[in-house]
Structure formats: C-alpha cells, structure tokens
Amino acid sequence: MITKTYHISNFGSFAPNGVNCIDGFVTIHDSTRYVEASEEQLHKWTNSRLNAVRDAALTELANRALENWRSS
C-alpha cells in the first residue's frame, strides 16, 4: 500500500477528528479513490481496520468541508 504523510496543522480548524496522529503527523493511503468516492463510501471507509484507509477517508471528508468553506 502506497502511503503519504501530512501534518495535522495543515487543516487548521478543519483538521479531521479521529485520525491516528503521531507527533502531529498522519499517514494515509495514497489513492485517488478517496477523491472520487461518494460521501456514503467515505463514511463506510471510516470504519476500516486499516489506519491508513480510515485516516484517508477522514482526511478526504475534512478536505471537502474545507473546500466548501473556501467556495462560500
């Protein structure tokens, strides 16, 4: 599984809740499937046993909330 890491502070007040954060860093599954997924599918993936998958879904949901805020 290909992963990438980001610092939780990148999201400011839109930081996702419930991610596995180690010293401020979150490791997520690096795949375009999260950007292309429906909200329903993302919510299903937030229950994954794999931290990287769960955190990627939570991160995408936070990213969508941030984008909605930016566009308003």
C-alpha beads as a LAMMPS data file, in Angstrom:
LAMMPS data file: protein, C-alpha beads

72 atoms
71 bonds

1 atom types
1 bond types

-500.0 500.0 xlo xhi
-500.0 500.0 ylo yhi
-500.0 500.0 zlo zhi

Masses

1 110.0

Atoms # bond

1 1 1 0.000 0.000 0.000
2 1 1 1.384 3.393 -1.011
3 1 1 1.082 5.978 1.749
4 1 1 1.811 9.627 2.297
5 1 1 2.112 11.711 5.436
6 1 1 0.898 15.181 6.306
7 1 1 0.951 17.365 9.399
8 1 1 -2.427 17.754 11.083
9 1 1 -1.927 21.535 11.338
10 1 1 -2.276 21.801 7.544
11 1 1 -6.055 21.722 8.015
12 1 1 -6.267 24.293 10.799
13 1 1 -9.711 24.197 12.394
14 1 1 -10.863 21.745 9.678
15 1 1 -8.488 19.032 10.926
16 1 1 -10.158 15.618 10.818
17 1 1 -11.189 14.115 14.147
18 1 1 -10.307 10.525 14.971
19 1 1 -7.195 10.136 12.809
20 1 1 -4.147 8.275 14.084
21 1 1 -1.815 11.208 14.756
22 1 1 1.797 10.567 15.820
23 1 1 3.739 13.685 16.827
24 1 1 1.315 15.720 14.691
25 1 1 1.728 13.584 11.567
26 1 1 -0.979 11.491 9.905
27 1 1 -0.196 8.666 7.459
28 1 1 -2.871 7.995 4.837
29 1 1 -3.399 5.581 1.951
30 1 1 -2.327 7.487 -1.173
31 1 1 -5.029 6.785 -3.748
32 1 1 -7.368 8.806 -5.967
33 1 1 -10.250 6.550 -4.933
34 1 1 -10.978 8.808 -1.949
35 1 1 -11.374 11.922 -4.100
36 1 1 -13.654 10.002 -6.471
37 1 1 -15.719 8.309 -3.739
38 1 1 -19.189 9.315 -2.652
39 1 1 -19.753 10.644 0.859
40 1 1 -21.504 7.370 1.681
41 1 1 -18.483 5.320 0.629
42 1 1 -16.117 7.578 2.576
43 1 1 -18.230 7.130 5.705
44 1 1 -18.015 3.334 5.253
45 1 1 -14.237 3.532 4.955
46 1 1 -14.021 5.484 8.220
47 1 1 -14.775 2.143 9.908
48 1 1 -11.826 0.359 8.267
49 1 1 -9.490 -1.700 10.450
50 1 1 -6.552 -0.262 8.484
51 1 1 -5.447 3.077 9.934
52 1 1 -4.208 4.413 6.586
53 1 1 -7.568 3.717 4.888
54 1 1 -9.626 5.095 7.759
55 1 1 -7.456 8.182 8.006
56 1 1 -7.553 8.763 4.244
57 1 1 -11.354 8.715 4.297
58 1 1 -11.487 11.074 7.284
59 1 1 -8.955 13.350 5.596
60 1 1 -10.974 13.480 2.383
61 1 1 -14.126 14.358 4.325
62 1 1 -12.200 17.171 6.063
63 1 1 -10.787 18.317 2.731
64 1 1 -14.302 18.519 1.259
65 1 1 -15.509 20.557 4.226
66 1 1 -12.561 22.923 3.776
67 1 1 -13.247 23.284 0.050
68 1 1 -16.927 24.033 0.738
69 1 1 -15.869 26.732 3.196
70 1 1 -13.412 28.230 0.700
71 1 1 -16.031 28.386 -2.047
72 1 1 -18.621 30.125 0.131

Bonds

1 1 1 2
2 1 2 3
3 1 3 4
4 1 4 5
5 1 5 6
6 1 6 7
7 1 7 8
8 1 8 9
9 1 9 10
10 1 10 11
11 1 11 12
12 1 12 13
13 1 13 14
14 1 14 15
15 1 15 16
16 1 16 17
17 1 17 18
18 1 18 19
19 1 19 20
20 1 20 21
21 1 21 22
22 1 22 23
23 1 23 24
24 1 24 25
25 1 25 26
26 1 26 27
27 1 27 28
28 1 28 29
29 1 29 30
30 1 30 31
31 1 31 32
32 1 32 33
33 1 33 34
34 1 34 35
35 1 35 36
36 1 36 37
37 1 37 38
38 1 38 39
39 1 39 40
40 1 40 41
41 1 41 42
42 1 42 43
43 1 43 44
44 1 44 45
45 1 45 46
46 1 46 47
47 1 47 48
48 1 48 49
49 1 49 50
50 1 50 51
51 1 51 52
52 1 52 53
53 1 53 54
54 1 54 55
55 1 55 56
56 1 56 57
57 1 57 58
58 1 58 59
59 1 59 60
60 1 60 61
61 1 61 62
62 1 62 63
63 1 63 64
64 1 64 65
65 1 65 66
66 1 66 67
67 1 67 68
68 1 68 69
69 1 69 70
70 1 70 71
71 1 71 72
